[in-house]
């Protein structure tokens, strides 16, 4: 048993002092002045306890791309960021388009992950958009179906996949990108791309496929979830779809909320991500979408790469940045400390609401519930230092950024997945 003493939890939108007793994988008791003689006792000294975060969009790279990241490193990076559940995307080698291929990934997760990991199954074989993946044999073992990293270009293939997923009670989770509109771009097509002399990716590249898929999902009766929305048009489409009663949900990434094209200092690989950082009005539309409930949740799109793939000019760089270890602190600093979001809103966007829209039994702190918890020092300040990351990926444009709200202890299913050694030495 583990006894967390002198912590604070959110109760009726207020921070209240509580102890939490954990036995096996569940929370046994929540109360004040709990005393148990044989429990491992950790004095939290007034720190905040939140439900473990749930990240529905991560790239853990294994099997197939271990030089970028491994499940061992990625799961520890996620735990350090306060995540207790993560959903690894299927752009792997082999692609999990059959159970045989998926089993390779599941075996490594079982062996190496320190948090709960529920992988995706692919929509199409090899994510090539030409043949359907083996939905029936994958369904009981995957979180949802996605060809993330690629938009499904054929409308009928997406439509039929949605109908199959609906029968299997699984979501279709879509990276929305119309290939004919990418135009060889490496950043947003806007003011900054012109200033830097770089080919741009227009916003319509994303939004036109979301518009198509919303109509397909309505007819197919499928839960359709949009990955990493980045444009004002995308937000408008999702908002209108929800008003029409279509079962559409979506996520936004921390980097699209805190940065836009004007923050890109030069055509550097570290600033290359997909979708790219858009215009200021797009970022403002994303924030408005968070505030009015159009955007349901926050996901990191943690995308590690090797140094040689990112420490190059933008046009030559791989798309993607890491985010597991910095997401909460960045969002807390930029949105809670500035009064745009409450602490409760931010926590819900990263845990409770994720569990609700995907019908998961996590994301809350309650007796007899899963002991998935993160302890956060809301007053602690750090500068982001990629050299200290637990992820193999160091590819962040935010090196040196000052942030508050540092996770110091993460517990998944009653086991310590991460602890800050300064705060919590080995017992």
C-alpha positions in Angstrom: 0.0 0.0 0.0 1.0 3.6 -0.7 -0.3 6.5 1.4 -0.1 9.9 -0.1 -0.2 12.4 2.8 -1.0 16.1 2.8 -1.9 16.5 -0.8 -4.5 18.8 -2.4 -7.2 17.6 -4.8 -9.9 19.4 -6.7 -13.3 18.9 -5.1 -16.3 21.0 -6.2 -13.9 23.2 -8.2 -11.8 24.0 -5.0 -8.5 22.7 -3.8 -9.0 20.8 -0.6 -6.5 18.9 1.6 -6.7 15.1 1.3 -4.8 11.9 2.0 -5.1 9.1 -0.5 -4.6 5.4 0.3 -3.7 3.2 -2.6 -4.0 -0.6 -2.4 -2.9 -2.7 -5.3 -4.2 -0.9 -8.5 -7.1 1.0 -6.9 -7.7 3.9 -4.6 -8.9 2.4 -1.3 -9.6 5.6 0.7 -9.7 9.4 0.3 -9.9 11.4 3.5 -8.1 13.5 6.1 -5.5 12.3 8.5 -5.5 8.7 7.2 -3.2 6.5 9.3 -2.0 3.1 8.1 1.0 1.4 9.8 2.2 -0.8 7.0 1.8 1.6 4.0 4.7 3.4 2.2 4.0 7.0 3.3 4.9 9.9 1.0 4.4 13.4 2.4 3.3 15.7 -0.5 3.7 18.9 1.5 0.6 20.5 0.0 1.3 19.6 -3.6 -1.6 19.1 -6.1 -2.9 15.6 -7.0 -4.6 15.3 -10.4 -6.0 12.3 -12.2 -3.3 10.8 -14.4 -3.3 12.4 -17.8 -4.4 10.5 -20.9 -2.7 11.2 -24.2 -4.6 9.8 -27.2 -1.8 10.8 -29.7 1.8 9.7 -29.3 4.4 8.3 -31.6 6.4 5.7 -29.7 8.3 4.6 -32.8 8.8 0.9 -31.8 8.8 -1.5 -33.5 10.7 -0.3 -36.6 12.2 3.1 -35.7 14.0 2.5 -32.4 16.7 5.0 -33.4 14.2 7.7 -32.9 12.5 6.4 -29.7 11.7 3.2 -27.9 8.7 2.1 -25.8 11.0 2.0 -22.8 12.0 5.6 -23.2 8.7 7.0 -24.4 6.7 5.5 -21.6 9.1 7.0 -19.0 8.9 10.3 -20.7 5.2 10.2 -20.6 5.2 9.3 -16.9 7.5 12.2 -16.2 4.9 14.5 -17.9 2.1 13.1 -15.7 0.6 10.7 -18.2 -0.7 7.3 -17.0 -2.3 6.2 -20.3 -1.1 6.7 -23.8 -2.2 5.6 -27.2 0.7 5.0 -29.6 0.0 5.7 -33.3 0.4 3.0 -35.9 3.0 4.5 -38.3 5.4 1.7 -37.4 7.3 -1.1 -39.1 5.5 -3.4 -39.3 2.3 -1.4 -39.4 -0.3 -2.9 -37.0 -2.7 -3.8 -39.7 -3.0 -7.4 -38.7 -3.0 -9.0 -35.2 0.3 -10.7 -36.0 1.9 -7.3 -36.6 0.2 -5.7 -33.6 1.3 -8.5 -31.3 4.9 -7.5 -31.8 4.1 -4.0 -30.4 1.9 -5.4 -27.6 4.7 -7.7 -26.4 7.1 -4.8 -26.1 4.6 -2.7 -24.3 4.0 -5.5 -21.8 7.7 -5.8 -21.2 8.9 -2.2 -21.3 6.1 0.3 -20.6 5.8 1.8 -17.2 2.3 3.2 -18.0 -0.8 1.9 -19.6 -0.5 1.9 -23.4 -3.4 1.1 -25.7 -2.2 1.1 -29.4 -4.1 2.0 -32.5 -4.8 -0.3 -35.3 -4.3 1.0 -38.9 -7.2 1.8 -41.2 -5.4 0.5 -44.3 -2.7 -2.0 -45.0 0.7 -0.4 -44.5 -1.1 2.9 -44.1 -1.0 3.1 -47.9 -4.7 3.8 -48.5 -5.2 0.9 -50.9 -6.5 -2.1 -48.9 -8.4 -2.3 -45.7 -6.6 -3.4 -42.5 -7.9 -6.5 -40.7 -10.4 -4.6 -38.6 -12.1 -7.7 -37.0 -9.0 -9.3 -35.7 -7.6 -6.0 -34.4 -10.7 -4.6 -32.8 -10.5 -6.2 -29.4 -6.9 -5.2 -28.9 -6.7 -1.6 -30.1 -7.9 1.8 -28.9 -9.3 3.0 -32.2 -8.3 2.9 -35.9 -6.1 5.5 -37.6 -3.7 6.0 -40.5 -2.1 8.8 -38.6 0.7 10.5 -40.4 -1.3 10.2 -43.6 -4.7 11.4 -44.6 -6.9 8.6 -46.2 -7.2 10.0 -49.7 -10.0 7.8 -51.1 -13.4 8.9 -49.8 -15.1 5.5 -50.3 -12.3 3.8 -48.4 -12.8 6.2 -45.5 -16.6 5.8 -45.7 -16.5 2.0 -45.7 -13.9 2.0 -42.8 -16.2 4.2 -40.8 -19.1 1.8 -41.3 -17.0 -1.1 -40.2 -15.6 0.8 -37.2 -19.2 1.8 -36.2 -20.2 -1.9 -36.1 -17.2 -2.7 -34.0 -17.9 0.2 -31.7 -14.5 1.8 -32.4 -13.6 5.4 -33.4 -12.0 6.4 -36.6 -9.2 8.9 -35.6 -8.0 10.9 -38.6 -4.9 12.8 -39.6 -6.6 15.1 -42.1 -4.5 16.1 -45.0 -5.4 16.3 -48.7 -2.3 15.3 -50.5 -3.0 17.3 -53.6 -2.9 20.5 -51.5 0.3 19.9 -49.5 2.2 21.6 -52.4 5.6 20.5 -51.1 5.3 22.8 -48.1 7.2 22.7 -44.9 5.4 25.4 -42.8 2.1 27.3 -42.9 1.4 29.2 -46.1 1.2 32.7 -44.8 3.0 35.8 -44.0 6.0 34.1 -42.3 6.6 31.5 -45.1 6.8 34.4 -47.6 9.3 36.2 -45.3 11.5 33.1 -44.9 11.2 32.1 -48.6 9.7 28.7 -47.7 7.0 26.7 -49.5 3.8 26.8 -47.5 1.0 24.3 -46.6 -2.4 26.0 -47.0 -5.0 25.7 -44.3 -7.5 24.2 -46.7 -5.2 21.1 -46.9 -6.5 20.2 -43.5 -10.0 21.6 -43.4 -11.2 20.2 -46.8 -10.7 16.6 -45.6 -12.4 17.3 -42.2 -15.4 18.6 -44.1 -15.5 15.4 -46.2 -15.1 13.1 -43.3 -17.7 14.9 -41.2 -20.3 14.1 -43.8 -19.1 10.6 -44.2 -19.2 10.0 -40.5 -22.8 11.4 -40.3 -23.9 8.8 -42.9 -21.9 6.0 -41.4 -23.0 6.6 -37.8 -19.3 6.5 -36.7 -17.5 8.2 -33.9 -15.1 10.4 -35.8 -12.2 12.0 -34.0 -10.1 14.7 -35.6 -6.4 14.7 -34.8 -4.5 18.0 -34.0 -6.8 20.6 -35.5 -4.8 23.7 -36.4 -7.0 26.1 -38.4 -9.9 28.4 -37.8 -11.8 26.7 -40.6 -11.3 23.3 -38.9 -12.7 24.7 -35.6 -15.7 26.1 -37.5 -16.4 22.8 -39.2 -16.3 20.8 -36.0 -18.5 23.4 -34.2 -21.1 23.2 -36.9 -21.0 19.4 -37.0 -21.6 19.2 -33.2 -24.6 21.6 -33.5 -26.0 19.3 -36.2 -25.7 16.3 -33.8 -22.9 14.5 -35.7 -20.7 12.4 -33.4 -17.5 14.3 -34.0 -14.8 15.1 -31.4 -11.4 16.6 -31.8 -8.1 17.4 -30.1 -5.6 20.2 -30.2 -1.8 20.1 -29.4 0.0 22.3 -26.9 2.2 23.8 -29.5 -0.7 25.0 -31.6 -2.2 26.7 -28.5 1.0 28.5 -27.4 2.7 29.4 -30.7 1.9 30.6 -34.2 3.9 31.3 -37.3 5.2 34.6 -35.9 7.2 32.7 -33.3 9.3 30.9 -35.9 12.6 32.8 -35.8 14.2 31.2 -38.9 13.7 28.3 -41.3 14.9 25.8 -38.7 14.1 22.1 -38.5 13.1 22.2 -34.9 10.1 24.4 -35.8 8.8 22.0 -38.5 5.7 20.1 -37.4 2.6 18.7 -39.1 0.2 20.4 -39.1 2.4 23.5 -39.0 2.1 26.5 -36.7 -0.6 28.6 -38.3 -1.5 32.3 -38.3 -2.4 34.2 -35.1 -6.1 34.2 -35.9 -5.9 30.4 -36.2 -4.3 30.1 -32.7 -7.0 32.4 -31.3 -9.7 30.3 -32.9 -8.2 27.2 -31.2 -8.3 28.9 -27.8 -11.9 30.0 -28.5 -12.7 26.4 -29.4 -11.3 25.2 -26.1 -13.3 27.7 -24.2 -16.6 27.0 -25.9 -16.2 23.2 -25.9 -15.8 22.8 -29.6 -12.4 21.3 -29.0 -12.8 18.4 -26.6 -9.3 17.5 -25.4 -5.6 18.2 -25.6 -3.1 15.6 -27.0 0.6 16.0 -27.4 1.4 14.4 -30.8 4.7 13.5 -29.2 6.9 12.9 -32.3 10.6 12.1 -31.5 13.2 12.2 -34.2 17.0 11.6 -34.2 19.2 14.7 -34.2 20.3 14.3 -37.8 16.7 14.5 -38.9 16.0 17.8 -37.1 19.2 19.7 -36.8 18.9 20.7 -40.5 17.2 23.4 -42.5 13.4 23.3 -42.2 12.8 22.1 -45.8 15.0 19.1 -45.2 13.8 18.3 -41.7 11.4 15.6 -40.5 8.0 16.8 -39.3 7.3 16.7 -35.6 8.3 17.8 -32.1 8.3 16.0 -28.7 5.8 17.0 -26.0 5.2 14.3 -23.4 7.5 15.9 -20.8 6.6 19.5 -21.2 2.8 19.6 -22.1 1.3 20.2 -18.7 3.8 22.7 -17.5 3.6 24.7 -20.8 -0.2 24.8 -20.7 -0.3 25.6 -17.0 2.1 28.5 -17.5 0.5 30.0 -20.5 -3.2 29.4 -19.7 -3.8 28.8 -16.0 -1.3 31.3 -14.6 -2.6 33.9 -17.0 -6.3 33.2 -16.1 -7.4 32.0 -19.5 -8.2 28.5 -18.1 -8.8 27.3 -14.6 -6.7 24.5 -13.2 -9.8 22.3 -13.3 -10.4 23.0 -17.0 -6.9 22.2 -17.9 -6.9 18.9 -15.9 -10.2 17.9 -17.5 -8.9 18.6 -21.0 -6.0 16.2 -20.3 -7.8 13.5 -18.3 -11.5 13.5 -17.4 -12.9 14.6 -20.8 -10.6 12.2 -22.6 -12.0 9.4 -20.6 -15.6 10.6 -21.2 -15.5 10.9 -25.0 -13.8 7.5 -25.4 -15.6 5.7 -22.6 -12.5 4.9 -20.6 -12.6 3.9 -16.9 -9.9 6.3 -15.9 -9.5 10.1 -15.6 -11.0 10.6 -12.2 -10.0 10.5 -8.5 -12.5 8.4 -6.6 -12.5 5.5 -4.1 -12.4 2.1 -5.8 -11.2 3.9 -9.0 -7.9 3.2 -10.7 -4.9 4.6 -8.8 -3.8 6.7 -11.8 -2.4 9.9 -10.3 0.0 12.7 -10.9 1.4 14.9 -8.2 2.3 18.4 -9.4 4.3 21.2 -7.8 2.4 24.1 -9.1 4.9 26.6 -7.7 8.0 25.0 -9.0 9.7 26.8 -11.9 12.1 25.2 -14.5 13.6 26.0 -17.8 12.9 23.4 -20.4 16.2 21.5 -21.0 16.1 18.8 -23.8 19.3 17.3 -22.5 17.4 16.2 -19.4 14.6 14.5 -21.3 13.8 10.9 -20.6 12.7 10.5 -24.2 15.3 9.7 -26.8 13.9 12.6 -28.8 15.4 16.0 -28.0 13.5 17.8 -30.9 11.7 20.7 -29.3 11.8 24.4 -30.3 11.1 25.3 -26.7 14.5 24.8 -25.2 15.1 27.3 -22.4 11.5 28.3 -22.1 10.5 29.1 -18.4 7.6 27.0 -17.2 5.7 26.4 -13.9 3.8 23.4 -12.7 6.2 20.5 -12.7 5.0 16.8 -12.2 7.1 15.2 -9.5 5.4 11.9 -8.9 3.3 9.7 -11.3 1.5 6.6 -10.2 -0.1 4.2 -12.7 -2.4 1.4 -11.5 -1.0 1.8 -8.0 2.7 1.6 -9.0 5.1 4.4 -9.1 5.9 5.1 -12.7 8.0 8.3 -12.2 9.2 10.2 -9.2 11.4 13.2 -8.9 14.5 12.0 -7.1 14.9 15.3 -5.2 11.4 15.3 -3.8 11.0 11.6 -3.3 14.1 9.6 -2.6 13.9 5.8 -2.6 12.3 4.4 0.5 
